[in-house]
Amino acid sequence: MTGWPGIADFAVPAVLAAAQIAVTWLLTTGADRPLGRDRWMAGLTAILICNLALIWRRVAPVPVLAVTIAVGAAGILAVHEVDALVGGIADGVALFSVAVHRRTRTAVIATAAALAVMWLAFAPVRGGPATQLTNAGLDVTAFVGVAALGQLRRQRKARRLELTARLAEAERERRDAAAAERERLARDLHDVAGHHLSAVVVHSTAASRLDDPDLAGRALRAAADTGREVLKALSRLVDVVGPESGDGRLETLLPPLCRGLVRLGVPVTLSVEGPRRLRPQVTNAAYRIVQEALTNAMRYAQGAAVNVSVRYGSGALEVSVANAAPAEEMPVPALGGGRGIAGMRERAEALGGTLAAGPDGSGGWTVRAVLPTSPSKRPGPGWPEVLDAAAIGACVAPPSLLAFAPPEEVLAGWPVGSTLLALAALVGRALPLWWRRRAPWAALAAITLIDSAWLVVAGRAVSGTMMSLLLLGCPASMIAVYSVGCYARRTVVTWPAPLIAALPWGLAFAVTAALENRDGPDRDVMVPALVAGVLLALLVLLPFWAWGRVIGGRGVRWEAHALETMAARAGEAVFAERHRVAMGLRGTVLDHTTRLIRSAEAGLAGQDAAGSADTGAGAGPGTDAREALMAVSEHARAALTDMRALLDAMREDQDQQDQEDWKGREGRRGQEDGRHDPDGAAA
């Protein structure tokens, strides 16, 4: 990103600076050792400099991070107060920008540098080794989480850019398919209909000027036969099928593709075994592989039979396109070495599949692809796992600090066995978050069950300490509800998630009310407490569920829809072009051709009637035959005129599309010239 920052770049620093100043004032005004004037000015100066630097965080993220780290550390040392929010805040925002706009290596180095400087700056301010270790753990969790969020946003932006580029490529393919179909239709219109109709005009006009009944009859019969042939040819030419299903399934996308080649003279057979719905990525790749393989078969083995086979296996989709040897020996200089096979192989390998293409034993050619139906696993953990680990740490840290951190650890004096059991419970209730992306409902159910069991134990032990530890770990429920809204399947209802997660909260309120009643549990108090706890939890959890739905809908559904759209655009363009030509023919050329046939048939009927009534020798063609020939010639001319108008309109559309394509290429070239990424290639 280059240029002067926009208005949005000023908003975050302004809000952040105001919040830091206000919170620092609230925390230090009533302290035992309030900040003096000099320390206040030092802290205020550090806050303002750091937030001013944040204005350029997207223009120059690495220098901005360096400034915030250095100035924040100086401010911490100058103020020398742990409660003052001088350092560590602007650093996190700057680190997020570095993670978003720079590569992984830069983000990791920046995170390590920020953590090291933060620890050195706070070392003289914080207490003993235990406090130092505790705060260091919190800093690591926070900064690693921020870096992971930034890198995930960078990857999401890269994915969006890739899909946008692929959509643009699909749009270009759609235009190319429409142009090719338009050219084919125009050529066939001219060669088939134009030739036949022109012959009708010539023959009918000549026959109408001669006094030859026999010639007139032959001309009328020829006109009628030719008109019928033209109608059949035009019907085969446009052959517009009904609207195809838009569900993005191969069993509905491939038949129109194969039928289109059959109409072009390529004998294609299609077999689909065990069809079921696939991931959009697999559907798109399979469709493109079949499309490219059919194009190669039509190009290099004209007239040879082609067999397309699609089989849904266990965990993989097998696609095979095999063509027989061509009837005549044809030179194939580019067979197997062109970009088409390489592109098909890249599509298969991008999904973790394989593709093989080569001659078979009978002289034909076979393309066989195996595409995994489930997403391929990464070779190792990535930034999503780092973020999940940070989330687990953030949920475990607060109750663990309350339980074990001196000088006021609440579990002091507990037996070793009970302490270890409490520690295992604190860690175990957050561990299901590791699976929150792959199995969000299972993670939510596990956390809910663990919390409920914890509450039952706390109630039976009459332990307010265990209740406090549980409440401090409640962010785990919030993250789990968000994950259900974001990562659960779109076909599954997710709105019950906040209600399910709210049940332990209501139970916690009820148990707390029971513990506070010295005379024993009071149902009259517990029931309202349970309802109040559930309602309060819903107020907190519903926004997290809605947030997850928005993020999931804006990201996952958009990508799925984009991938499904790519698979059908070329076919839709071909159908649209045929439909447009069909509409033009039905209102003009086909109508005049039908009238031509009727006029010729009426002339023949009239000639037969006149011949039976008048058998005198030397009689010329009857008036009805001559008028019929003139009508036939007129309708043929009108059909030719309308056909030429349709061809001219198609050529104008092609010229306009070529001009739009040229403007689009120039615009993209200008954008590419203006794009700049100082840290290497853009995401």
Summary of the structure (lengths in Angstrom):
residues: 683
radius of gyration: 38.4
end to end distance: 12.0
largest distance: 135.9
contacts: 2201
relative contact order: 0.09
helix: 72%
strand: 5%
